Amino acid sequence: VQLQASGGGSVQAGGSLRLSCVASGDRIAVMGWYRQPPGKERELVATISRDGTQTKYADFVKGRFIISRIGYVNTVYLQMNSLQPEDSGVYYCLATTNIINWGQGTLVTVSS
């Protein structure tokens, strides 16, 4: 499975960004996003089931971020609103088969 993420960039606090990730391969189940803030460990942001009906969010993004998915093309989106400086970091897309497959990461920088 190969994943290609895009959509990162720089934005001021309160702004929005939309991340996209396309996965190539078969039998992809859960997709989602993790992030790694500077100097910290990688942490879960959000995941979505194969059919898009089940989502899971980290508490720190609830009400601000929305994960969505186009299942038949294995594309997952992360709409990020009301961004804050603490949301800065490298965002990694993931797709699960019998293992967790990771994308290359896309950088999000939020300035105050």
Biopython code that builds the backbone (N, CA, C, O; Angstrom):
import numpy as np
from Bio.PDB.StructureBuilder import StructureBuilder

atoms = [
    (1, "VAL", "N", (0.845, -1.185, 0.000)),
    (1, "VAL", "CA", (0.000, 0.000, 0.000)),
    (1, "VAL", "C", (0.882, 1.236, 0.000)),
    (1, "VAL", "O", (1.821, 1.342, 0.788)),
    (2, "GLN", "N", (0.574, 2.162, -0.882)),
    (2, "GLN", "CA", (1.268, 3.440, -0.904)),
    (2, "GLN", "C", (0.271, 4.550, -0.594)),
    (2, "GLN", "O", (-0.867, 4.528, -1.062)),
    (3, "LEU", "N", (0.710, 5.510, 0.192)),
    (3, "LEU", "CA", (-0.144, 6.635, 0.562)),
    (3, "LEU", "C", (0.517, 7.937, 0.162)),
    (3, "LEU", "O", (1.721, 8.125, 0.343)),
    (4, "GLN", "N", (-0.289, 8.833, -0.384)),
    (4, "GLN", "CA", (0.193, 10.143, -0.791)),
    (4, "GLN", "C", (-0.655, 11.194, -0.116)),
    (4, "GLN", "O", (-1.842, 11.339, -0.408)),
    (5, "ALA", "N", (-0.034, 11.927, 0.791)),
    (5, "ALA", "CA", (-0.745, 12.969, 1.531)),
    (5, "ALA", "C", (-0.406, 14.332, 0.964)),
    (5, "ALA", "O", (0.680, 14.547, 0.425)),
    (6, "SER", "N", (-1.348, 15.244, 1.093)),
    (6, "SER", "CA", (-1.142, 16.615, 0.630)),
    (6, "SER", "C", (-2.038, 17.549, 1.425)),
    (6, "SER", "O", (-2.929, 17.109, 2.152)),
    (7, "GLY", "N", (-1.789, 18.842, 1.277)),
    (7, "GLY", "CA", (-2.669, 19.831, 1.879)),
    (7, "GLY", "C", (-2.095, 20.569, 3.062)),
    (7, "GLY", "O", (-2.718, 21.503, 3.567)),
    (8, "GLY", "N", (-0.920, 20.174, 3.518)),
    (8, "GLY", "CA", (-0.319, 20.897, 4.625)),
    (8, "GLY", "C", (0.109, 22.285, 4.197)),
    (8, "GLY", "O", (0.100, 22.617, 3.011)),
    (9, "GLY", "N", (0.487, 23.103, 5.190)),
    (9, "GLY", "CA", (0.930, 24.445, 4.891)),
    (9, "GLY", "C", (0.962, 25.287, 6.138)),
    (9, "GLY", "O", (0.906, 24.781, 7.258)),
    (10, "SER", "N", (1.053, 26.574, 5.925)),
    (10, "SER", "CA", (1.111, 27.524, 7.034)),
    (10, "SER", "C", (-0.165, 28.338, 7.080)),
    (10, "SER", "O", (-0.692, 28.753, 6.048)),
    (11, "VAL", "N", (-0.651, 28.559, 8.280)),
    (11, "VAL", "CA", (-1.883, 29.309, 8.458)),
    (11, "VAL", "C", (-1.827, 30.036, 9.794)),
    (11, "VAL", "O", (-1.115, 29.619, 10.707)),
    (12, "GLN", "N", (-2.573, 31.113, 9.902)),
    (12, "GLN", "CA", (-2.648, 31.814, 11.171)),
    (12, "GLN", "C", (-3.681, 31.162, 12.080)),
    (12, "GLN", "O", (-4.585, 30.471, 11.611)),
    (13, "ALA", "N", (-3.544, 31.382, 13.359)),
    (13, "ALA", "CA", (-4.489, 30.837, 14.331)),
    (13, "ALA", "C", (-5.915, 31.248, 13.965)),
    (13, "ALA", "O", (-6.186, 32.392, 13.599)),
    (14, "GLY", "N", (-6.807, 30.275, 14.079)),
    (14, "GLY", "CA", (-8.186, 30.497, 13.701)),
    (14, "GLY", "C", (-8.499, 30.110, 12.272)),
    (14, "GLY", "O", (-9.664, 30.054, 11.880)),
    (15, "GLY", "N", (-7.463, 29.843, 11.492)),
    (15, "GLY", "CA", (-7.648, 29.486, 10.096)),
    (15, "GLY", "C", (-7.967, 28.012, 9.902)),
    (15, "GLY", "O", (-8.128, 27.255, 10.859)),
    (16, "SER", "N", (-8.053, 27.630, 8.632)),
    (16, "SER", "CA", (-8.423, 26.260, 8.265)),
    (16, "SER", "C", (-7.472, 25.697, 7.224)),
    (16, "SER", "O", (-6.881, 26.428, 6.429)),
    (17, "LEU", "N", (-7.343, 24.390, 7.250)),
    (17, "LEU", "CA", (-6.622, 23.645, 6.224)),
    (17, "LEU", "C", (-7.368, 22.340, 5.975)),
    (17, "LEU", "O", (-8.081, 21.836, 6.843)),
    (18, "ARG", "N", (-7.191, 21.812, 4.785)),
    (18, "ARG", "CA", (-7.776, 20.525, 4.457)),
    (18, "ARG", "C", (-6.685, 19.595, 3.961)),
    (18, "ARG", "O", (-6.027, 19.873, 2.959)),
    (19, "LEU", "N", (-6.500, 18.510, 4.655)),
    (19, "LEU", "CA", (-5.526, 17.505, 4.257)),
    (19, "LEU", "C", (-6.215, 16.415, 3.445)),
    (19, "LEU", "O", (-7.373, 16.077, 3.691)),
    (20, "SER", "N", (-5.492, 15.876, 2.483)),
    (20, "SER", "CA", (-5.989, 14.778, 1.670)),
    (20, "SER", "C", (-4.965, 13.661, 1.654)),
    (20, "SER", "O", (-3.763, 13.904, 1.763)),
    (21, "CYS", "N", (-5.441, 12.447, 1.520)),
    (21, "CYS", "CA", (-4.539, 11.305, 1.428)),
    (21, "CYS", "C", (-5.184, 10.258, 0.531)),
    (21, "CYS", "O", (-6.327, 9.852, 0.742)),
    (22, "VAL", "N", (-4.440, 9.840, -0.458)),
    (22, "VAL", "CA", (-4.903, 8.806, -1.369)),
    (22, "VAL", "C", (-4.078, 7.552, -1.131)),
    (22, "VAL", "O", (-2.849, 7.604, -1.112)),
    (23, "ALA", "N", (-4.757, 6.429, -0.950)),
    (23, "ALA", "CA", (-4.077, 5.155, -0.738)),
    (23, "ALA", "C", (-4.281, 4.261, -1.945)),
    (23, "ALA", "O", (-5.391, 4.127, -2.461)),
    (24, "SER", "N", (-3.209, 3.661, -2.380)),
    (24, "SER", "CA", (-3.295, 2.689, -3.478)),
    (24, "SER", "C", (-3.070, 1.306, -2.907)),
    (24, "SER", "O", (-2.158, 1.099, -2.106)),
    (25, "GLY", "N", (-3.892, 0.364, -3.313)),
    (25, "GLY", "CA", (-3.767, -0.986, -2.792)),
    (25, "GLY", "C", (-5.120, -1.594, -2.538)),
    (25, "GLY", "O", (-6.157, -0.951, -2.701)),
    (26, "ASP", "N", (-5.092, -2.845, -2.137)),
    (26, "ASP", "CA", (-6.326, -3.589, -1.912)),
    (26, "ASP", "C", (-6.573, -3.825, -0.441)),
    (26, "ASP", "O", (-5.667, -3.718, 0.385)),
    (27, "ARG", "N", (-7.816, -4.147, -0.126)),
    (27, "ARG", "CA", (-8.216, -4.568, 1.230)),
    (27, "ARG", "C", (-7.842, -3.546, 2.285)),
    (27, "ARG", "O", (-7.393, -3.892, 3.377)),
    (28, "ILE", "N", (-8.034, -2.278, 1.940)),
    (28, "ILE", "CA", (-7.782, -1.212, 2.901)),
    (28, "ILE", "C", (-9.000, -1.062, 3.793)),
    (28, "ILE", "O", (-10.120, -0.915, 3.305)),
    (29, "ALA", "N", (-8.785, -1.099, 5.074)),
    (29, "ALA", "CA", (-9.885, -1.005, 6.035)),
    (29, "ALA", "C", (-9.908, 0.409, 6.634)),
    (29, "ALA", "O", (-10.299, 1.365, 5.964)),
    (30, "VAL", "N", (-9.492, 0.532, 7.881)),
    (30, "VAL", "CA", (-9.506, 1.842, 8.540)),
    (30, "VAL", "C", (-8.453, 2.768, 7.930)),
    (30, "VAL", "O", (-7.338, 2.347, 7.623)),
    (31, "MET", "N", (-8.823, 4.014, 7.765)),
    (31, "MET", "CA", (-7.873, 5.061, 7.378)),
    (31, "MET", "C", (-7.936, 6.163, 8.419)),
    (31, "MET", "O", (-8.897, 6.262, 9.182)),
    (32, "GLY", "N", (-6.901, 6.988, 8.441)),
    (32, "GLY", "CA", (-6.937, 8.053, 9.434)),
    (32, "GLY", "C", (-5.699, 8.913, 9.422)),
    (32, "GLY", "O", (-4.882, 8.873, 8.502)),
    (33, "TRP", "N", (-5.589, 9.702, 10.490)),
    (33, "TRP", "CA", (-4.489, 10.654, 10.611)),
    (33, "TRP", "C", (-3.912, 10.608, 12.021)),
    (33, "TRP", "O", (-4.640, 10.528, 13.011)),
    (34, "TYR", "N", (-2.617, 10.660, 12.081)),
    (34, "TYR", "CA", (-1.881, 10.911, 13.309)),
    (34, "TYR", "C", (-1.097, 12.202, 13.090)),
    (34, "TYR", "O", (-0.974, 12.683, 11.964)),
    (35, "ARG", "N", (-0.579, 12.746, 14.160)),
    (35, "ARG", "CA", (0.300, 13.905, 14.032)),
    (35, "ARG", "C", (1.443, 13.805, 15.035)),
    (35, "ARG", "O", (1.356, 13.115, 16.051)),
    (36, "GLN", "N", (2.507, 14.512, 14.712)),
    (36, "GLN", "CA", (3.647, 14.551, 15.606)),
    (36, "GLN", "C", (4.059, 15.998, 15.806)),
    (36, "GLN", "O", (4.714, 16.580, 14.941)),
    (37, "PRO", "N", (3.684, 16.588, 16.936)),
    (37, "PRO", "CA", (4.107, 17.960, 17.219)),
    (37, "PRO", "C", (5.615, 18.007, 17.440)),
    (37, "PRO", "O", (6.217, 16.983, 17.764)),
    (38, "PRO", "N", (6.225, 19.150, 17.275)),
    (38, "PRO", "CA", (7.673, 19.263, 17.468)),
    (38, "PRO", "C", (8.080, 18.808, 18.870)),
    (38, "PRO", "O", (7.531, 19.270, 19.870)),
    (39, "GLY", "N", (9.043, 17.903, 18.922)),
    (39, "GLY", "CA", (9.564, 17.438, 20.193)),
    (39, "GLY", "C", (8.672, 16.486, 20.954)),
    (39, "GLY", "O", (8.953, 16.154, 22.106)),
    (40, "LYS", "N", (7.590, 16.039, 20.316)),
    (40, "LYS", "CA", (6.656, 15.144, 20.995)),
    (40, "LYS", "C", (6.473, 13.864, 20.205)),
    (40, "LYS", "O", (6.939, 13.740, 19.073)),
    (41, "GLU", "N", (5.786, 12.914, 20.824)),
    (41, "GLU", "CA", (5.523, 11.650, 20.151)),
    (41, "GLU", "C", (4.320, 11.769, 19.213)),
    (41, "GLU", "O", (3.503, 12.684, 19.313)),
    (42, "ARG", "N", (4.255, 10.812, 18.310)),
    (42, "ARG", "CA", (3.131, 10.768, 17.388)),
    (42, "ARG", "C", (1.851, 10.457, 18.158)),
    (42, "ARG", "O", (1.854, 9.621, 19.062)),
    (43, "GLU", "N", (0.749, 11.134, 17.798)),
    (43, "GLU", "CA", (-0.515, 10.966, 18.502)),
    (43, "GLU", "C", (-1.669, 10.859, 17.508)),
    (43, "GLU", "O", (-1.631, 11.409, 16.407)),
    (44, "LEU", "N", (-2.685, 10.135, 17.940)),
    (44, "LEU", "CA", (-3.872, 9.952, 17.113)),
    (44, "LEU", "C", (-4.609, 11.269, 16.946)),
    (44, "LEU", "O", (-4.764, 12.030, 17.902)),
    (45, "VAL", "N", (-5.065, 11.535, 15.726)),
    (45, "VAL", "CA", (-5.945, 12.670, 15.457)),
    (45, "VAL", "C", (-7.360, 12.165, 15.185)),
    (45, "VAL", "O", (-8.302, 12.535, 15.885)),
    (46, "ALA", "N", (-7.502, 11.327, 14.177)),
    (46, "ALA", "CA", (-8.828, 10.821, 13.832)),
    (46, "ALA", "C", (-8.701, 9.600, 12.935)),
    (46, "ALA", "O", (-7.741, 9.468, 12.176)),
    (47, "THR", "N", (-9.686, 8.707, 13.032)),
    (47, "THR", "CA", (-9.748, 7.558, 12.142)),
    (47, "THR", "C", (-11.166, 7.402, 11.614)),
    (47, "THR", "O", (-12.120, 7.933, 12.183)),
    (48, "ILE", "N", (-11.287, 6.668, 10.521)),
    (48, "ILE", "CA", (-12.588, 6.451, 9.903)),
    (48, "ILE", "C", (-12.646, 5.041, 9.339)),
    (48, "ILE", "O", (-11.663, 4.541, 8.793)),
    (49, "SER", "N", (-13.793, 4.408, 9.474)),
    (49, "SER", "CA", (-13.950, 3.035, 9.024)),
    (49, "SER", "C", (-14.016, 2.948, 7.503)),
    (49, "SER", "O", (-14.096, 3.955, 6.800)),
    (50, "ARG", "N", (-13.980, 1.728, 7.032)),
    (50, "ARG", "CA", (-13.965, 1.484, 5.592)),
    (50, "ARG", "C", (-15.185, 2.102, 4.908)),
    (50, "ARG", "O", (-15.066, 2.691, 3.833)),
    (51, "ASP", "N", (-16.351, 1.968, 5.531)),
    (51, "ASP", "CA", (-17.560, 2.494, 4.896)),
    (51, "ASP", "C", (-17.864, 3.928, 5.309)),
    (51, "ASP", "O", (-18.870, 4.501, 4.890)),
    (52, "GLY", "N", (-17.006, 4.497, 6.121)),
    (52, "GLY", "CA", (-17.157, 5.898, 6.506)),
    (52, "GLY", "C", (-18.185, 6.178, 7.574)),
    (52, "GLY", "O", (-18.445, 7.337, 7.894)),
    (53, "THR", "N", (-18.772, 5.142, 8.129)),
    (53, "THR", "CA", (-19.846, 5.369, 9.099)),
    (53, "THR", "C", (-19.344, 5.505, 10.537)),
    (53, "THR", "O", (-20.045, 6.032, 11.401)),
    (54, "GLN", "N", (-18.143, 5.031, 10.779)),
    (54, "GLN", "CA", (-17.610, 5.096, 12.144)),
    (54, "GLN", "C", (-16.364, 5.953, 12.165)),
    (54, "GLN", "O", (-15.420, 5.720, 11.410)),
    (55, "THR", "N", (-16.367, 6.937, 13.029)),
    (55, "THR", "CA", (-15.230, 7.831, 13.172)),
    (55, "THR", "C", (-14.796, 7.886, 14.631)),
    (55, "THR", "O", (-15.571, 7.632, 15.553)),
    (56, "LYS", "N", (-13.539, 8.224, 14.795)),
    (56, "LYS", "CA", (-12.978, 8.371, 16.131)),
    (56, "LYS", "C", (-12.081, 9.597, 16.117)),
    (56, "LYS", "O", (-11.291, 9.791, 15.193)),
    (57, "TYR", "N", (-12.209, 10.424, 17.149)),
    (57, "TYR", "CA", (-11.430, 11.658, 17.228)),
    (57, "TYR", "C", (-10.705, 11.744, 18.566)),
    (57, "TYR", "O", (-11.203, 11.287, 19.594)),
    (58, "ALA", "N", (-9.524, 12.338, 18.528)),
    (58, "ALA", "CA", (-8.864, 12.703, 19.764)),
    (58, "ALA", "C", (-9.655, 13.829, 20.409)),
    (58, "ALA", "O", (-10.262, 14.646, 19.716)),
    (59, "ASP", "N", (-9.647, 13.872, 21.728)),
    (59, "ASP", "CA", (-10.421, 14.892, 22.433)),
    (59, "ASP", "C", (-10.017, 16.303, 22.017)),
    (59, "ASP", "O", (-10.858, 17.200, 21.964)),
    (60, "PHE", "N", (-8.749, 16.502, 21.724)),
    (60, "PHE", "CA", (-8.276, 17.860, 21.454)),
    (60, "PHE", "C", (-8.702, 18.384, 20.078)),
    (60, "PHE", "O", (-8.468, 19.554, 19.773)),
    (61, "VAL", "N", (-9.319, 17.545, 19.247)),
    (61, "VAL", "CA", (-9.784, 18.038, 17.943)),
    (61, "VAL", "C", (-11.297, 17.961, 17.779)),
    (61, "VAL", "O", (-11.834, 18.406, 16.764)),
    (62, "LYS", "N", (-11.976, 17.409, 18.752)),
    (62, "LYS", "CA", (-13.425, 17.267, 18.640)),
    (62, "LYS", "C", (-14.091, 18.628, 18.477)),
    (62, "LYS", "O", (-13.811, 19.577, 19.210)),
    (63, "GLY", "N", (-14.980, 18.689, 17.494)),
    (63, "GLY", "CA", (-15.679, 19.938, 17.227)),
    (63, "GLY", "C", (-14.929, 20.880, 16.312)),
    (63, "GLY", "O", (-15.483, 21.885, 15.867)),
    (64, "ARG", "N", (-13.660, 20.567, 16.021)),
    (64, "ARG", "CA", (-12.869, 21.438, 15.135)),
    (64, "ARG", "C", (-12.460, 20.730, 13.848)),
    (64, "ARG", "O", (-12.430, 21.347, 12.783)),
    (65, "PHE", "N", (-12.152, 19.460, 13.939)),
    (65, "PHE", "CA", (-11.691, 18.686, 12.778)),
    (65, "PHE", "C", (-12.781, 17.716, 12.339)),
    (65, "PHE", "O", (-13.545, 17.200, 13.155)),
    (66, "ILE", "N", (-12.834, 17.485, 11.046)),
    (66, "ILE", "CA", (-13.779, 16.510, 10.506)),
    (66, "ILE", "C", (-13.045, 15.590, 9.551)),
    (66, "ILE", "O", (-12.393, 16.044, 8.611)),
    (67, "ILE", "N", (-13.156, 14.280, 9.802)),
    (67, "ILE", "CA", (-12.561, 13.302, 8.905)),
    (67, "ILE", "C", (-13.654, 12.734, 8.011)),
    (67, "ILE", "O", (-14.772, 12.476, 8.459)),
    (68, "SER", "N", (-13.315, 12.546, 6.751)),
    (68, "SER", "CA", (-14.276, 11.978, 5.812)),
    (68, "SER", "C", (-13.533, 11.095, 4.821)),
    (68, "SER", "O", (-12.305, 11.113, 4.742)),
    (69, "ARG", "N", (-14.300, 10.331, 4.077)),
    (69, "ARG", "CA", (-13.648, 9.346, 3.224)),
    (69, "ARG", "C", (-14.486, 9.048, 1.991)),
    (69, "ARG", "O", (-15.713, 8.969, 2.051)),
    (70, "ILE", "N", (-13.791, 8.884, 0.872)),
    (70, "ILE", "CA", (-14.404, 8.341, -0.340)),
    (70, "ILE", "C", (-13.889, 6.923, -0.450)),
    (70, "ILE", "O", (-12.762, 6.688, -0.888)),
    (71, "GLY", "N", (-14.726, 5.979, -0.046)),
    (71, "GLY", "CA", (-14.251, 4.620, 0.111)),
    (71, "GLY", "C", (-13.780, 3.959, -1.163)),
    (71, "GLY", "O", (-12.750, 3.285, -1.172)),
    (72, "TYR", "N", (-14.520, 4.144, -2.236)),
    (72, "TYR", "CA", (-14.197, 3.382, -3.434)),
    (72, "TYR", "C", (-12.906, 3.833, -4.094)),
    (72, "TYR", "O", (-12.374, 3.137, -4.958)),
    (73, "VAL", "N", (-12.393, 5.001, -3.692)),
    (73, "VAL", "CA", (-11.102, 5.432, -4.220)),
    (73, "VAL", "C", (-10.073, 5.520, -3.098)),
    (73, "VAL", "O", (-8.974, 6.030, -3.316)),
    (74, "ASN", "N", (-10.397, 5.041, -1.922)),
    (74, "ASN", "CA", (-9.482, 5.038, -0.775)),
    (74, "ASN", "C", (-8.837, 6.390, -0.554)),
    (74, "ASN", "O", (-7.616, 6.503, -0.452)),
    (75, "THR", "N", (-9.657, 7.395, -0.483)),
    (75, "THR", "CA", (-9.194, 8.747, -0.215)),
    (75, "THR", "C", (-9.799, 9.233, 1.098)),
    (75, "THR", "O", (-11.003, 9.113, 1.323)),
    (76, "VAL", "N", (-8.957, 9.776, 1.949)),
    (76, "VAL", "CA", (-9.420, 10.289, 3.225)),
    (76, "VAL", "C", (-9.051, 11.764, 3.330)),
    (76, "VAL", "O", (-7.980, 12.184, 2.891)),
    (77, "TYR", "N", (-9.947, 12.535, 3.915)),
    (77, "TYR", "CA", (-9.744, 13.956, 4.087)),
    (77, "TYR", "C", (-9.780, 14.304, 5.580)),
    (77, "TYR", "O", (-10.425, 13.629, 6.383)),
    (78, "LEU", "N", (-9.077, 15.362, 5.912)),
    (78, "LEU", "CA", (-9.161, 15.903, 7.260)),
    (78, "LEU", "C", (-9.364, 17.406, 7.140)),
    (78, "LEU", "O", (-8.439, 18.146, 6.804)),
    (79, "GLN", "N", (-10.570, 17.842, 7.415)),
    (79, "GLN", "CA", (-10.873, 19.268, 7.421)),
    (79, "GLN", "C", (-10.547, 19.801, 8.803)),
    (79, "GLN", "O", (-11.127, 19.372, 9.800)),
    (80, "MET", "N", (-9.621, 20.733, 8.852)),
    (80, "MET", "CA", (-9.162, 21.265, 10.131)),
    (80, "MET", "C", (-9.571, 22.732, 10.237)),
    (80, "MET", "O", (-9.125, 23.574, 9.458)),
    (81, "ASN", "N", (-10.409, 23.013, 11.196)),
    (81, "ASN", "CA", (-10.905, 24.370, 11.412)),
    (81, "ASN", "C", (-10.448, 24.883, 12.769)),
    (81, "ASN", "O", (-10.042, 24.112, 13.639)),
    (82, "SER", "N", (-10.523, 26.191, 12.932)),
    (82, "SER", "CA", (-10.135, 26.824, 14.201)),
    (82, "SER", "C", (-8.770, 26.343, 14.665)),
    (82, "SER", "O", (-8.586, 25.984, 15.828)),
    (83, "LEU", "N", (-7.832, 26.340, 13.756)),
    (83, "LEU", "CA", (-6.493, 25.839, 14.064)),
    (83, "LEU", "C", (-5.803, 26.720, 15.090)),
    (83, "LEU", "O", (-5.958, 27.941, 15.101)),
    (84, "GLN", "N", (-5.041, 26.068, 15.946)),
    (84, "GLN", "CA", (-4.289, 26.746, 16.980)),
    (84, "GLN", "C", (-2.813, 26.389, 16.861)),
    (84, "GLN", "O", (-2.477, 25.370, 16.258)),
    (85, "PRO", "N", (-1.932, 27.201, 17.419)),
    (85, "PRO", "CA", (-0.500, 26.890, 17.319)),
    (85, "PRO", "C", (-0.146, 25.490, 17.808)),
    (85, "PRO", "O", (0.782, 24.874, 17.283)),
    (86, "GLU", "N", (-0.857, 24.984, 18.788)),
    (86, "GLU", "CA", (-0.558, 23.639, 19.286)),
    (86, "GLU", "C", (-0.970, 22.540, 18.311)),
    (86, "GLU", "O", (-0.663, 21.369, 18.534)),
    (87, "ASP", "N", (-1.655, 22.902, 17.246)),
    (87, "ASP", "CA", (-1.979, 21.927, 16.202)),
    (87, "ASP", "C", (-0.829, 21.751, 15.209)),
    (87, "ASP", "O", (-0.896, 20.892, 14.330)),
    (88, "SER", "N", (0.200, 22.543, 15.341)),
    (88, "SER", "CA", (1.343, 22.454, 14.439)),
    (88, "SER", "C", (2.040, 21.110, 14.589)),
    (88, "SER", "O", (2.100, 20.535, 15.675)),
    (89, "GLY", "N", (2.561, 20.630, 13.473)),
    (89, "GLY", "CA", (3.282, 19.374, 13.490)),
    (89, "GLY", "C", (3.240, 18.707, 12.130)),
    (89, "GLY", "O", (2.705, 19.255, 11.166)),
    (90, "VAL", "N", (3.809, 17.526, 12.069)),
    (90, "VAL", "CA", (3.746, 16.729, 10.851)),
    (90, "VAL", "C", (2.547, 15.783, 10.971)),
    (90, "VAL", "O", (2.423, 15.039, 11.944)),
    (91, "TYR", "N", (1.692, 15.825, 9.994)),
    (91, "TYR", "CA", (0.491, 14.997, 9.970)),
    (91, "TYR", "C", (0.725, 13.802, 9.047)),
    (91, "TYR", "O", (1.117, 13.951, 7.889)),
    (92, "TYR", "N", (0.474, 12.617, 9.595)),
    (92, "TYR", "CA", (0.699, 11.374, 8.866)),
    (92, "TYR", "C", (-0.626, 10.685, 8.579)),
    (92, "TYR", "O", (-1.472, 10.526, 9.459)),
    (93, "CYS", "N", (-0.779, 10.288, 7.350)),
    (93, "CYS", "CA", (-1.930, 9.502, 6.950)),
    (93, "CYS", "C", (-1.630, 8.027, 7.200)),
    (93, "CYS", "O", (-0.485, 7.594, 7.071)),
    (94, "LEU", "N", (-2.643, 7.265, 7.553)),
    (94, "LEU", "CA", (-2.463, 5.828, 7.713)),
    (94, "LEU", "C", (-3.602, 5.075, 7.037)),
    (94, "LEU", "O", (-4.712, 5.583, 6.878)),
    (95, "ALA", "N", (-3.286, 3.855, 6.649)),
    (95, "ALA", "CA", (-4.285, 2.960, 6.072)),
    (95, "ALA", "C", (-3.974, 1.554, 6.553)),
    (95, "ALA", "O", (-2.838, 1.090, 6.453)),
    (96, "THR", "N", (-4.985, 0.881, 7.075)),
    (96, "THR", "CA", (-4.747, -0.446, 7.628)),
    (96, "THR", "C", (-5.164, -1.536, 6.643)),
    (96, "THR", "O", (-6.228, -1.475, 6.026)),
    (97, "THR", "N", (-4.300, -2.521, 6.520)),
    (97, "THR", "CA", (-4.630, -3.764, 5.837)),
    (97, "THR", "C", (-4.439, -4.844, 6.893)),
    (97, "THR", "O", (-5.186, -4.876, 7.871)),
    (98, "ASN", "N", (-3.478, -5.714, 6.727)),
    (98, "ASN", "CA", (-3.110, -6.601, 7.828)),
    (98, "ASN", "C", (-2.044, -5.945, 8.705)),
    (98, "ASN", "O", (-1.664, -6.474, 9.750)),
    (99, "ILE", "N", (-1.576, -4.790, 8.260)),
    (99, "ILE", "CA", (-0.630, -3.974, 9.021)),
    (99, "ILE", "C", (-1.074, -2.525, 8.907)),
    (99, "ILE", "O", (-2.001, -2.201, 8.165)),
    (100, "ILE", "N", (-0.404, -1.666, 9.646)),
    (100, "ILE", "CA", (-0.639, -0.232, 9.509)),
    (100, "ILE", "C", (0.368, 0.325, 8.518)),
    (100, "ILE", "O", (1.578, 0.186, 8.697)),
    (101, "ASN", "N", (-0.140, 0.951, 7.483)),
    (101, "ASN", "CA", (0.699, 1.556, 6.456)),
    (101, "ASN", "C", (0.688, 3.071, 6.655)),
    (101, "ASN", "O", (-0.361, 3.664, 6.906)),
    (102, "TRP", "N", (1.859, 3.689, 6.542)),
    (102, "TRP", "CA", (1.989, 5.114, 6.817)),
    (102, "TRP", "C", (2.379, 5.890, 5.567)),
    (102, "TRP", "O", (3.137, 5.407, 4.726)),
    (103, "GLY", "N", (1.846, 7.102, 5.465)),
    (103, "GLY", "CA", (2.265, 8.018, 4.431)),
    (103, "GLY", "C", (3.503, 8.781, 4.868)),
    (103, "GLY", "O", (4.032, 8.560, 5.957)),
    (104, "GLN", "N", (3.958, 9.681, 4.008)),
    (104, "GLN", "CA", (5.232, 10.357, 4.243)),
    (104, "GLN", "C", (5.102, 11.550, 5.180)),
    (104, "GLN", "O", (6.121, 12.069, 5.636)),
    (105, "GLY", "N", (3.920, 11.994, 5.477)),
    (105, "GLY", "CA", (3.749, 13.136, 6.355)),
    (105, "GLY", "C", (3.647, 14.445, 5.601)),
    (105, "GLY", "O", (4.293, 14.646, 4.573)),
    (106, "THR", "N", (2.825, 15.325, 6.133)),
    (106, "THR", "CA", (2.691, 16.665, 5.567)),
    (106, "THR", "C", (2.728, 17.662, 6.722)),
    (106, "THR", "O", (2.089, 17.446, 7.751)),
    (107, "LEU", "N", (3.467, 18.739, 6.554)),
    (107, "LEU", "CA", (3.725, 19.680, 7.645)),
    (107, "LEU", "C", (2.619, 20.720, 7.745)),
    (107, "LEU", "O", (2.220, 21.324, 6.749)),
    (108, "VAL", "N", (2.136, 20.916, 8.953)),
    (108, "VAL", "CA", (1.156, 21.957, 9.266)),
    (108, "VAL", "C", (1.793, 22.907, 10.277)),
    (108, "VAL", "O", (2.281, 22.489, 11.327)),
    (109, "THR", "N", (1.775, 24.185, 9.937)),
    (109, "THR", "CA", (2.339, 25.196, 10.825)),
    (109, "THR", "C", (1.269, 26.252, 11.085)),
    (109, "THR", "O", (0.756, 26.877, 10.157)),
    (110, "VAL", "N", (0.945, 26.438, 12.352)),
    (110, "VAL", "CA", (-0.062, 27.427, 12.741)),
    (110, "VAL", "C", (0.626, 28.499, 13.572)),
    (110, "VAL", "O", (1.211, 28.211, 14.615)),
    (111, "SER", "N", (0.550, 29.723, 13.105)),
    (111, "SER", "CA", (1.187, 30.834, 13.807)),
    (111, "SER", "C", (0.158, 31.631, 14.591)),
    (111, "SER", "O", (-1.007, 31.730, 14.207)),
    (112, "SER", "N", (0.615, 32.192, 15.690)),
    (112, "SER", "CA", (-0.299, 32.950, 16.557)),
    (112, "SER", "C", (-0.390, 34.392, 16.126)),
    (112, "SER", "O", (-1.113, 35.176, 16.741)),
]
sb = StructureBuilder()
sb.init_structure("model")
sb.init_model(0)
sb.init_chain("A")
sb.init_seg("    ")
for serial, (resi, resn, name, xyz) in enumerate(atoms, 1):
    if name == "N":
        sb.init_residue(resn, " ", resi, " ")
    sb.init_atom(name, np.array(xyz, "f"), 0.0, 1.0, " ", f" {name:<3s}", serial, name[0])
structure = sb.get_structure()
